[in-house]
Amino acid sequence: MSAATAEATLTAADLRYHLVASEVSRAGLEQAVGTFEEAIHANDASALYRIVSGSIGRAYDEATFVTTWEQSSAEVGRVTALRRGRVGPIQTTDQGNAYVIVEYDADLSVATASAARFRAFVIREAAGWRLWTTVRP
């Protein structure tokens, strides 16, 4: 058996259920984060779309995602420099989804907002680590 982070045995009457939650691997995380950073720096929404989570991929087709990205970039500004800060530990949602928060400082092309701090949430899916969302703290 592989290393487990948690185990529990549930019993009810003559039924017994043994649950095992295995450790989530960080394998592929660095590559996903690097691809995200390259796409952001290049302002390449198509490249970014290729690494988004399944939930984003189901909500937007690539053309709509690119159009939305371009409209947002025109309003908020394009990232001209990106500095990675802290890469957090693997966390797990109540639904069992594993994710990591990566913190960034960025310089923007719009003079009214020349700098920004944001967090990228990278989620572990069957296809590997994918961009889940970004938020400004």
Secondary structure, DSSP 8 states (H G I E B T S, - for coil): ---EEEEEEEEETTEEEEEEEE----TTHHHHHHHHHHHHHHT-HHHHHTTB-HHHHHH--HHHHHHHHHHHHHHH--EEEEEEEEE---EE-TTS-EEEEEEEEEEESSGGG-EEEEEEEEEEETTEEEEEEEE--
